[in-house]
């Protein structure tokens, strides 16, 4: 049986500019050779090496693949806020670690009117994950810290964290277009996780 929680979010941030490009390739129906040409030859993601470009393209594509073409259009064509929220929705569906951290930890901070999201809450969350998921790998501390860095960076990009130093939290109003897509496609888990400040 697969682990519920995976370390695949350690790839870093939401990567909205890269997601716009990849969404365009998906909407254009790029086949394998066109995909390789765009990522490795044309370097449409503007990365320093083909290896980095391939890794990031794979992460972004696997995130976007959790949703459908209507959301990809919001990523490709939407304003910066709409695109960010659309990619955030994909990241939540792609990573149960991110989704559950929002749903179980960030939501509680808002509910209790706490002003911040200290890193200790992450460590407590990982301990609780072990109780929920007996198949959770024994991550080294460096891996756990890297995962926390990625998730806190994502929360800052979306606006739930005002910065990644003081960890102060603030409410976020998710764009109506993204919420409409999630409701129409009955993405109940993502809807719950993305609106934790309500």
C-alpha positions as CSV (number, residue, x, y, z in Angstrom):
1,X,0.0,0.0,0.0
2,X,1.2,3.5,-0.8
3,X,2.0,6.1,1.8
4,X,-0.7,8.8,2.2
5,X,2.0,11.4,2.5
6,X,4.9,11.9,0.0
7,X,7.9,14.1,-0.1
8,X,7.2,15.2,-3.7
9,X,6.3,18.8,-2.6
10,X,10.0,19.4,-1.8
11,X,10.3,20.8,-5.3
12,X,9.8,24.2,-3.9
13,X,7.3,26.9,-4.7
14,X,4.1,27.1,-6.7
15,X,6.0,28.0,-9.9
16,X,3.3,30.1,-11.4
17,X,5.2,31.3,-14.5
18,X,6.3,27.8,-15.3
19,X,2.8,26.6,-14.7
20,X,1.4,29.1,-17.3
21,X,3.8,27.6,-19.9
22,X,3.0,24.0,-19.0
23,X,-0.7,24.7,-19.0
24,X,-0.3,26.1,-22.5
25,X,1.4,22.9,-23.7
26,X,-1.3,20.8,-22.1
27,X,-4.1,22.9,-23.7
28,X,-2.3,22.7,-27.1
29,X,-2.2,18.9,-26.8
30,X,1.6,18.7,-27.1
31,X,2.7,15.1,-27.8
32,X,5.9,13.5,-26.4
33,X,8.2,14.8,-29.1
34,X,6.7,18.3,-29.0
35,X,6.9,18.2,-25.2
36,X,10.6,17.3,-25.3
37,X,11.4,19.9,-27.9
38,X,9.7,22.6,-25.9
39,X,11.2,21.7,-22.5
40,X,14.7,20.5,-23.5
41,X,15.5,22.2,-26.8
42,X,13.6,25.5,-26.8
43,X,14.0,25.7,-23.0
44,X,10.6,27.4,-22.7
45,X,10.9,27.3,-18.9
46,X,14.2,29.2,-19.1
47,X,16.2,26.9,-16.8
48,X,20.0,26.6,-16.6
49,X,20.1,22.9,-17.5
50,X,17.9,20.4,-19.3
51,X,17.9,18.3,-16.1
52,X,16.4,21.1,-14.1
53,X,13.9,21.9,-16.8
54,X,12.8,18.3,-17.1
55,X,12.4,17.9,-13.3
56,X,10.4,21.1,-12.9
57,X,8.2,20.4,-15.9
58,X,7.4,17.0,-14.5
59,X,6.4,18.4,-11.1
60,X,4.3,21.2,-12.7
61,X,2.7,18.8,-15.2
62,X,1.8,16.2,-12.5
63,X,0.2,19.0,-10.4
64,X,-1.8,20.4,-13.3
65,X,-2.9,16.9,-14.3
66,X,-4.9,16.6,-11.1
67,X,-7.4,19.1,-12.7
68,X,-9.0,19.6,-16.1
69,X,-8.7,22.0,-19.1
70,X,-11.0,24.7,-17.7
71,X,-8.6,25.2,-14.7
72,X,-5.6,25.0,-17.0
73,X,-7.1,28.0,-18.9
74,X,-7.3,29.9,-15.6
75,X,-3.6,29.1,-15.1
76,X,-2.5,30.1,-18.6
77,X,-4.8,33.1,-19.1
78,X,-5.9,34.4,-15.7
79,X,-4.5,37.3,-13.8
80,X,-1.6,36.7,-11.5
81,X,-3.9,36.2,-8.5
82,X,-6.3,33.9,-10.4
83,X,-3.4,31.8,-11.8
84,X,-1.7,31.6,-8.4
85,X,-5.0,30.4,-6.7
86,X,-5.5,27.9,-9.6
87,X,-2.0,26.4,-9.2
88,X,-2.5,26.4,-5.4
89,X,-5.7,24.3,-5.9
90,X,-3.7,21.8,-8.1
91,X,-0.9,21.7,-5.5
92,X,-3.4,20.8,-2.7
93,X,-4.9,18.0,-4.7
94,X,-1.4,16.8,-5.7
95,X,0.0,16.8,-2.2
96,X,-2.0,15.4,0.7
97,X,0.8,16.8,3.0
98,X,0.0,20.4,1.9
99,X,-3.8,19.8,2.0
100,X,-3.9,18.3,5.4
101,X,-1.4,20.9,6.9
102,X,-3.8,23.6,5.7
103,X,-6.9,21.7,6.9
104,X,-5.7,20.6,10.2
105,X,-3.1,23.1,11.3
106,X,-3.5,26.4,9.5
107,X,-7.3,26.3,10.0
108,X,-6.9,25.8,13.7
109,X,-4.6,28.8,14.0
110,X,-7.3,31.0,12.4
111,X,-10.0,29.4,14.5
112,X,-8.1,30.2,17.7
113,X,-7.2,33.7,16.5
114,X,-3.5,33.0,16.7
115,X,-1.4,35.5,14.8
116,X,1.3,33.2,13.5
117,X,2.2,29.8,12.3
118,X,5.4,28.8,14.2
119,X,7.6,26.0,12.7
120,X,6.9,23.9,15.8
121,X,3.4,23.4,14.4
122,X,5.0,21.7,11.4
123,X,7.0,19.3,13.6
124,X,3.8,18.5,15.6
125,X,1.9,17.9,12.4
126,X,4.5,15.4,11.1
127,X,4.3,13.5,14.3
128,X,0.5,13.3,13.9
129,X,0.9,12.2,10.3
130,X,2.7,9.1,11.5
131,X,-0.4,8.2,13.5
132,X,-2.6,8.6,10.5
133,X,-0.3,7.0,8.0
134,X,1.6,3.8,9.1
135,X,3.4,3.8,5.7
136,X,4.9,7.2,6.2
137,X,8.6,7.0,5.5
138,X,11.1,7.9,8.3
139,X,12.2,11.2,6.8
140,X,15.5,12.7,7.9
141,X,15.3,16.0,9.7
142,X,16.8,17.7,6.6
143,X,14.0,16.3,4.4
144,X,11.3,17.4,6.9
145,X,12.8,20.9,7.0
146,X,12.9,21.1,3.2
147,X,9.3,20.1,3.0
148,X,8.4,22.7,5.6
149,X,10.3,25.3,3.6
150,X,8.4,24.4,0.5
151,X,5.0,24.5,2.2
152,X,5.7,27.8,4.1
153,X,6.9,29.4,0.8
154,X,3.7,28.3,-0.9
155,X,1.6,29.8,1.9
156,X,3.5,33.0,1.5
157,X,3.0,33.1,-2.2
158,X,-0.7,32.6,-1.8
159,X,-0.9,35.2,1.0
160,X,-1.7,33.1,4.0
161,X,1.7,34.0,5.4
162,X,2.8,37.6,5.3
163,X,6.5,36.4,5.2
164,X,8.6,33.3,5.8
165,X,10.6,34.8,8.7
166,X,8.0,35.9,11.3
167,X,5.3,33.4,10.0
168,X,2.5,35.9,10.6
169,X,-0.8,34.7,9.1
170,X,-3.6,36.6,7.4
171,X,-6.9,35.6,5.7
172,X,-7.0,35.1,2.0
173,X,-10.1,35.5,-0.3
174,X,-9.7,32.8,-3.0
175,X,-10.7,34.0,-6.5
176,X,-14.3,33.4,-7.5
177,X,-13.2,31.7,-10.8
178,X,-11.2,29.1,-9.0
179,X,-13.9,28.4,-6.4
180,X,-16.5,28.1,-9.2
181,X,-14.3,25.5,-10.9
182,X,-13.8,23.5,-7.7
183,X,-17.5,23.6,-6.9
184,X,-18.6,22.6,-10.4
185,X,-16.2,19.6,-10.4
186,X,-17.1,18.6,-6.8
187,X,-13.5,19.0,-5.5
188,X,-14.8,19.1,-1.9
189,X,-11.4,18.3,-0.2
190,X,-9.6,21.0,-2.2
191,X,-12.4,23.5,-1.5
192,X,-12.2,22.8,2.3
193,X,-8.4,23.1,2.4
194,X,-8.1,26.2,0.2
195,X,-10.5,28.3,2.3
196,X,-9.0,27.8,5.8
197,X,-9.4,31.4,6.9
198,X,-13.2,31.4,6.5
